[in-house]
Amino acid sequence: MTDLPPLREVIARFGLDARKSLGQHFLLDLNLTARIVRAAGAMDGRHAIEIGPGPGGLTRALLASKAASVTAIERDPRCVDALADLVAAHPGRLSIVEADALAVDLGTRVPPPRKVVANLPYNVGTPLLVGWLTQAGAFESLTLMFQQEVAERIVAVPDSSAYGRLSVLAQWIAKARIVLRLPAAAFTPPPKVASAVVHLVPRPGQPSRALFAALERVTAAAFGQRRKMLRSALKPLGDAEALLNEAGIDPSRRAETLSVAEFERLALILSQSHPDH
């Protein structure tokens, strides 16, 4: 690893100006990338998955760990070329997949046990997370960097302004906590906001796809009109009063007051009464 050129030299050599359209903000401080990998926990024998490696700062930290292999998904061909030296330095251990991460099924691409460790591109962080939550049983853990505002939403508790649909989905599926916060100045170029790393460990006994879809519908309706009472917000789902009464939830409450367990009750009832949805 010591024979590799500095990351700033890699950026200059391959013309890696960060592109806003790709949500790129590169993390070049190797002390910080090492901290992110440590936050992911034991890597021995695990197959690491990275999204948007850019010039390879976090990739180098993953390769310095005891991970059995590292698979990096990168859609920018400039970055794919820039990672060639790393691939050559770790024959058979690092593979680069040139693709849009939103279209890659990580469960079939990478063998278990799998850990996702990634500085996610800002513009696709949330849809990537929601997609992975639908198949969370495929992962041992996910250690992901988001804009701080998104990270705060993931771990938010009821009756807080940040609590919303993403909070419920993420916490229903996994234990989630913020493990690291980084200022904008840590990145090249600096974004306009701070960032934070969230560590998610999927819970045992994952729900069916149908139940997950039902919870998505309930949370979309409830938080889509979060200022309204649930009797009004949940009308798109059918007889909202009957649904809430069966779940033992006061129809005059608002979405942000419900616990994750209460949302789960609503989703269970909805999935049983509308099994085709």
BELVENHU-V756291 format. One record per pair of residues at least 6 apart in sequence whose ideal C-beta (glycine too) atoms are under 8 Angstrom apart, sorted by the first residue. I is the first residue (numbers start at 0). J is the second residue. Records with the same first field share a line. If there is no record, write none. Layout:
I->J, J
This chain:
0->59, 62, 63, 88
2->88
3->59, 84, 85, 88
4->12, 84
6->25, 27, 29, 54, 55, 56
7->27
9->15, 54, 55, 81, 84
10->25, 54, 81, 187
12->81
13->54, 77, 78, 80, 81
14->77
15->25, 53, 54, 77, 78, 81
17->23, 24, 25, 53, 187, 188
18->75
20->122
21->51, 74, 75, 120, 122
22->51, 119, 120, 121, 122, 123, 124
23->51, 53, 75, 120
24->118, 121, 186, 187, 188, 189, 190
25->53, 54, 56, 186, 187
26->32, 56, 57, 118, 144, 181, 185, 186, 187
27->54, 56, 187
28->56, 185
29->56, 59, 60
31->181, 185
32->56, 57, 59, 60
33->60, 63
34->179
35->57, 60, 116, 118, 142, 144, 179, 196
36->42, 57, 60, 61, 63, 64, 116
38->142, 178, 179, 196, 198
39->47, 114, 116, 140, 142, 198
40->114, 140, 142, 198
41->65
42->61, 64, 65, 66, 114
43->65, 66
44->65, 67, 112
45->66, 67, 112, 113, 114, 139
46->66, 67, 68, 69, 70, 109, 110, 111, 112, 113, 114
47->61, 64, 66, 68, 69, 70, 113, 114, 115, 116
48->69, 70, 71, 72, 105, 109, 113, 114, 115, 116, 117
49->57, 58, 61, 69, 70, 71, 72, 115, 116, 117
50->71, 72, 100, 115, 117, 119, 120, 127
51->72, 73, 74, 100, 117, 118, 119, 120
52->58, 71, 73, 78, 82, 95
53->73, 75, 78, 118
54->78, 81, 82
55->81, 82, 85
57->116, 117, 118
58->69, 71, 82, 85, 93
59->85
61->69, 116
62->69, 85, 89, 92, 93
66->114
67->92
68->92, 93, 94, 109
69->89, 92, 93, 94
70->93, 94, 96, 108, 109
71->82, 93, 94, 95, 96
72->96, 98, 100, 103
73->79, 82, 95, 96, 97, 98
74->97, 98, 99, 100
76->97
79->95, 97
82->93, 95
85->93
86->93, 94, 95
96->103, 108
100->123, 127
101->123, 126, 127, 130
105->113, 115, 131, 137, 138
106->113, 134, 137
111->137, 139
112->139
113->137, 138, 139
114->138, 139, 140, 141, 142
115->131, 138, 140, 141, 142, 143
116->142, 143
117->142, 143, 144
118->144
119->127, 128, 143, 144, 145
121->145, 146, 190
124->143, 145, 146, 149
125->145, 149, 165
128->141, 143, 145, 153, 165, 169
129->165, 168
131->138, 141
132->168, 169, 172, 173, 211
133->208, 211
135->141, 172, 173, 199, 201, 202, 205
136->201, 205
138->201
139->200, 201
140->198, 199, 200, 201
141->173, 197, 198, 199
142->178, 196, 197, 198, 199
143->196, 197, 199
144->181, 194, 195, 196, 197
145->153, 194, 195, 196, 197
146->190, 192, 193, 194, 195
147->180, 192, 193, 194, 195
148->161, 192
149->165
150->177, 194, 195, 196, 197
151->161, 177, 195
152->161, 162, 163, 165, 166
153->165, 166, 169, 170, 175, 197, 199
154->166, 169, 170, 175, 176, 177, 197
155->161, 162, 163, 166
156->162, 166
157->255, 256, 257, 258
158->255, 256
159->255
160->255
162->255
163->218, 222, 225, 254, 255
164->218, 219, 221, 222
166->259
167->214, 218, 259, 262
168->214, 215, 218
169->175, 199
170->259
171->206, 214, 259, 262, 263
172->199, 201, 202, 205, 206, 211
173->199, 200, 201, 202
174->199, 200, 202
175->197, 198, 199
176->197, 198
177->195, 196, 197, 198
178->196, 197, 198
179->195, 196
180->193, 194, 195, 196
181->193, 194, 195, 196
182->193
183->189, 190, 191, 192, 193, 194
185->194
186->194
206->214
209->270, 274
210->266, 267, 270
212->270, 276
213->266, 267, 269, 270, 273, 276
214->262, 263, 266
216->236, 266, 269, 276
217->233, 236, 262, 265, 266, 269
218->254, 262
220->232, 233, 234, 235, 236
221->229, 232, 233, 254, 257, 262
222->254, 255
223->232
224->231, 232
225->232, 253, 254, 255
226->253
227->253
228->250, 251, 252, 253
229->239, 243, 248, 250, 251, 252, 253, 254, 257
230->239, 240, 243, 250, 251
231->239
232->239, 253, 254
233->239, 242, 243, 265
236->242, 269
237->272, 273
239->250
240->250
242->265, 268, 269, 272
243->249, 250, 265
244->250
245->268
246->261, 264, 265, 268
247->264
248->257, 261, 264, 265
269->276
270->276
